[in-house]
């Protein structure tokens, strides 16, 4: 076999091509890492409609136009930048509804932060409105330091600057309180 310049150049070009392919494959992970912004979510979901069940019974639904998943961070969380709506169903299948313009769920602390036009409507038609509301899932506790209004089905209402409560509002602690309470008096027999 006779070696020609054409065979040598063809061999060199082939060797360089193969070398480039293997070196590019090794750098692919680095290129992907550079293309992802440092603060970018690991995943984005659009048009979410989740259903949560316990022993086959529907206990909650969560709807949101968009969710950003940052659970790959050192302090993992999920963010709902375009709003969130959650429906909770109790043992009697009575529905409590929560809506907010923005929501964030911190995975490690199980704390939910709802912001912007937060509205809770309970099964008995009690309506709570606040600019921000926190829910501690581990302690089943709801609280805020922001101004809020609560309207009860009987027409009474309170305007507060912060409160703490268990999640079914049976143990409610108001920090400051103004409002109208309706109290029915019993008539004594004459």
N, C-alpha and C positions, 0 to 999 in steps of 0.2 A: 504494500500500500504506500502510495506516494503522498507525502504531506505537502500541501500547497498553502499559500497565504490565505486563500479562501477558506480552507478547512480550519486553519488556526483561528481566524477571525470569527468564524461561525461557532467554534468551540468556546471562545472567550465570551461572545455575546450570550450563548446559552448558559454558561457558568454565572455570569453577572445577573442574568434574568432570574435564575433559580435562587441565587443568593438574595436578591432583592425581595422575592416572594417570601422567603423564610424570615427575613428581617422585618418585613411589614407585618407578618402574622404575629411576631413577638411584640410589636409596638401597638397592636390594635387595642389592647386594654388601656394603655397609656393615652392613646388618642381619645378613646371614649371617656376616660376620666377627665381629660381637659375640656371636652365638649360639654360636660355637665357642670352647670354653675354650682358653686359651693353651697348656696342656700336653696337650690332647687329641690322640689319634693321628689321622693323616690317613685311616686305614682300619683296620677291624677284620675279621678273618676267623674263622669258627667251623668246627670240625670239619675241620681241615686234614689232608690225606693227599697229600703231594707225592712224586713220583718223579723222580729225577735220572738221566739217561742220558749215556753218552759213547760215541759211534760206535754207537749202537743197543743198547749193553749197559747194563743196570741197575747203577748204582754206589752209589746210596743212596736211602733213603726217609726222609721226615720226617713224623711224626704229632704233632698237638697239638690239644687241645680249643679253643684260642684263640690268635690272634696279633694283636698291636697293631703297626701300622706307623707309625714315627716318622721315616721317611726324608726327610721334608720339613723337618727341623730342621737347624741348622747342623752338628751332629755326629750324622749319621743312624744309626738303629738300628732293629732289629725285636725285639720283646719277646714272650716266651712265658710269661705269668704263671701259667698253670695246668698247667705241665709240658710236657715234650717227650720224644719217643722218636725216635732216629735209628738206622737200620740201614745199615751200610757193607758193600759187597760187593767183595772183592778180585778179582784177575784169575782166580783159580780158583773164583770164586763162593762163597767161604767168607764167612760173615756175622759181623760184629762189631756188637754192640748197645750203645747208650748211652741211658740214661734219667736224667732229673733232674726235680725239682719245679719248677724255674724255669730259664729260659734267656734269654740276650740275645745278639744278633749285631750287632756294630758294623761297619757297612758300609765305612767308610774304612780302618780298621786291619785288617780281616779277623780280628778277635779274637772268639772265642766264650767267654762266661762262663756256666758251668753251676753251679747252686747247689741245695742241699738234696737229700740222698739220691741223690747222683750214683753211678751204677753202670755200669761198663763190663764187658761179658762178651765176650771175644775168641773167635774160631773154635776155638781149642784149649782152651776152657773156663777160661782165666785170668780171675779176677774181681777188679776194682779197685773199692773203695768209698771215697768221700770226701764231705765236706760242700761242697766247692767245687773246680772244676777249670776251667782255662783251656786253650783250644786256639787256637794261632796258625796259621791256615790257610796263610798265605804261607810260613812256615818249616816247616810240618808238624811242629810242636812242641807237646807237652802238658806242663803244669806246674801245680803247686799249692804253697802254703805252709801248707796245712791238714793236720791229721792224716788219714792214709789207711791202708787195709789192702789188701794184694794176696794173693790165694790162688791158688796154682798147681795145675795138674791132678795133680801128683804128691803133693799133700798139704802141701807146704812153703808157708810164708807169711811175709810181712814186715808190720811196722807201722812207718810212717814219719811224720815231721813234715816234709812237703814233698819234692818230687822234680821232676826235669826229665827229659824223654824225647822221642825222636822218636816219631811217631805209631804206629809199629808195635812200639814198646817194645824194639827191638833195641839201642838205645843209651840205657840207663837210668842215671840218676844220682840216688842217694838222699842226702838231707841228713843225716838221722839214721835209724838202722835197727835194729830188733830183730825177731827172728823165728826161724824154724826152716828150715834148708835141708837137703834130703835129698841126700846124696852117695853114689853107688854106687862101691864100691871094686872094683878088678879083682884077682882072686886070681892070685898068681904061681905058675907051675908049679914043683912041688917036685922 
